């Protein structure tokens, strides 16, 4: 047996492997594949559209949010008739061609290196980018993961979709998670949700699957480079949902405080705009009246909301809200001190314009139970 010299290469600095260009700088898309896509004219029939879509799918590893970008193509293929090509399809095609003019270079790994991850979700797809930070102000992508949502998954809440994105990438890139510490950068309270002791259903299953990996969660970093900035997008729902009242942006804090001869305790439930619940039950280590217990519950709820970076909060506590809004007067000295503490805590909240805000709203009709 002897090797074919025309199929062998030794000591080369760069070469073609599995259709990609591999070098010391990383993995690049083949210029031949890019040229074929750029020179392809708009499809005239369904067969040509399917052929073009197949060419683009082969380049999906280098296109951020690939499934979202290709959605007009998939919709065009599903349309009846010989050609479902529309203006939206053409715009998406031009955008992809422009993107392929300067495609990203996928970086190679260093053993035991800490990796970072961004998660993005939309109403029809989940997308993930795994990247490394060789320098403090440098982010280099390693792998893009994109997946279309099944019909039932389109009805998941935002938090469930974010957890689904993490679980999907952990399954696909399991060797990366096992060999490297991974940090998930997200603006969602994902860690708090996955570590809730009362999780049930699919969220409990996903939390168990993810528990085998040493995943860290940190707030989202600033974008370093256009490649990473192109990936991160705001979560969006269906048009009718995006046009709903801004009232849906509020978090809800339900509180319950009780004073008994056996001891005082408080309970609270913090509900996100998309329906996720965080519950706490706290036993007070001192005798407290019902009003004092209610204030303790509010202060605990505000502390929890601050850790989740909540900016708009409403509560069902008539006592506290009316005190804050100066509709009731806190005549008792202890109540006045509690009120001062609540107002001081509210000053730490910021609204969407990054101005100081003490937005605490009352909804007296809200029951304690969700």
Protein Blocks (a to p, Z undefined) as FASTA:
>chain_A
ZZdfklgcehiabdceehiacdfkbccddfklmmmmmmpccdfbfklmmmmmmmmmmmmm
mcghklmmmmmmmmmmmpgcjblcdfklmmmmmmmmmmmmmccddddddehiacdddddd
dfkbccddddddfbfkbccdfbdcdddddfklmmpcfklmmmmmmmmmmmmmmmmmmmpc
cddddfbfkllmmmpckbghjllmmmmmmmmpccddddddddedjklmmmpccddddfkl
mmmcfklmpccddddddddfkbccdddddddfkopacddddddfbdcdfklmmmmmmmmm
mmmmmmnopabdcdfbfklmmmmnomaccfbfklmmmmmmmmmmmmmpccfkopacdddc
ddfkbcfbZZ
